[in-house]
């Protein structure tokens, strides 16, 4: 059985994602599909719209056979680290033949040339020099690779192209997995027009948060009654039936709000000295002072992100760093996890064919399969601190903390919907 892997966020799963699955099965008829999906927080440091079990369930309804969680240590990271972690996890399963991914650029050869250029010694040397001189990673990379390959700089401004290049870089170390490029159709990643064909996840999220604000102002509960008929229709056309049905049931208070993190962050700054802040993943070269200053005057979470953002520190990096700060993830811990790579395959949801995939993964004996968190980590063990845990338990503990942090910023949530009490969703 041919097996295709996908690295995704499904925030939320929409018709563009379903199109990708259809294209995979046109290329490889009968292929089984494994999605490695971020959990409670996504790559840009945002809380996922729906919890990870809901999103995994909708992915199964949309055509995936098995959904595994990409550990938080790799999910809430830069594009390079996100891609590397996802590819490492798929590789360690021991059964994946192909990695499928979308990109705005329709040419696999162009993306591969860029991946090769980035890894050349000359570019790497100049890249580190420019970053040391104050340039952001993205800025330095764009300037160097466009000079090296003569491609248009706009190609490297598209988030999915950047991820595709990072997947290809990671795949160079995994010769047994072949890339499958599926050119994106419809709206681009940053396009927030819900009425475009294959509307982006960004457009869907923006519309739902707009509806939540209107719902709360009107003293209501359900989101969709606050949408215009046109927006309601566009949303229905952007989502598979199962996804639209799930969102129809959402109350405004069931959406996570990062504004709820502002006061905890301000309180954390009151009792944390700069030496301790400098140990947090993502904080270096005086960023701790900038964050401290911004948090003292901000009245919303977005004000913190906007005020702290510079050419060197993009908004997404600031957002990830703040989440790492709240979780307490240090640079030393993260470096150790990067060296080890993902250490388990955590099952979130499984369709009928997914059961066969689980048997094959178990037979390969390359990664432990986790279907019950407490069999590998208990809340009592977690309370002892990361230093007392095994490498696997450290990664798993971060996942559990991220889940509970997301719960804290979701006003209406089931506190029992945590990693220690939830089981994977099995279908068929």
C-alpha positions, 0 to 999 in steps of 0.5 A: 500500500502506497502511503502519502504524508502531509504536514498540516495545521488544518486551522480549520480544514477547508476545501483547499485541503480537501482538494489537496487530498483529491489530487494526491489520490489522482496521482496515487490511486488508492494511496493511504494518507497520514497527516502530521498536524500541529496541536493546540498552537500553530506555527505562527504562534496562534492558538488553533481555532478548534481543539486538536481532536476536533480538527483531526476528526474533521480531517478524517471526514475530509479524506485523511486516514490517520492524523498524528500530532506534530509535537509542540516543540516543532509545531510552534516554530519557524518554517524551517523547524516546523518542516524539519520536525514534520519530515522527521516524524514521517520518516521515523514512521518507517512506512511513508513513500511520498510527502505531498505539499502545496505551494504557490509556485507550480515548478518543483524544479524551481523550488528544488533549486532554491533548496539546494542554493540555500544549503550551499556553503557560500549562502550559509556563510553569508546568511549567518553573517547577515543575521549577525549584522541585524537582518532577519532570517527571512530578509537575508535568505530572500536577498541571498537566494534570489541573487544566487538563483535569479528567481523573482523575490516575490516567490519567497514572500509566499508562505507556502513556497517557503514551507515547500522549500523547507520540506525539500531541504529536510527531504534531502536527508530522507532519500526514501521519501519522494516529494509531490508538489500540488500547486495551490489554487484559489486564494493565497495564504494571506488573502482574507476575502472569504468569497474567493474560490478555495478561500484561505484558512486566514479568511475563514478565521478572520470572518469567524472572529468578526462574527464572534465580536458582533455576537458578543456585542449583541449579547448572543451566543452562536456565531453564524447568525451574526453573518450576512447571508453572503458571508454565510453562503461563502463560508458554507462554500469554503468548508466541507459539509462536516466542517460547516456543520461543526462551526454552525454549532460554535458559540462565540465564547468557544473561540480562543482569544489571545487577549486573555494572555496579556495579564498573565504575561504582564504578571510573569514579567513582574517576577522574572529577571532578565537572566531567566528571560534570556534562557527562554527559547527565542529571546536573545540580543536584548529582546527581553528588554523590548518585550518588557517595555511593550508589555508594560504599556500594552492594553491588548495582546496584539499591541504587544506583538505590533510594538515588539515587531522589528525588521529583525524580529517578525511578528510571528517570531514574537508571537511564538516567543511569547508562547514559549515564555508562558510554557517556560520552554528554554533554549537548552531544552529546545536544542536538546529536542531538536537533536532528538527529533520527534520521539513518538507518534501521537494518534489524534484520529483514525479512519478505517484504513488508518487502523492498518497504518497503525499496525504497520507503524507498530510493526516497524518499531521505529517510534512508540505509538501513543493512544493514551497519554497517561501510559507514557506521562502522568500529571503527577510526573509532569508536576515534578518538572521537565528536568525529572522527565525522560526525553520523550516525556519532556516533549509530551509534557509540552504538548499537554501544557500547550493544550491546557494553555489554549483552554485557559484562553477559551472562555467556554471550554470543557476542562476535561478535554485535555491530554490526560483524559481524551482518547483518539477519535476512531472511526469505522 
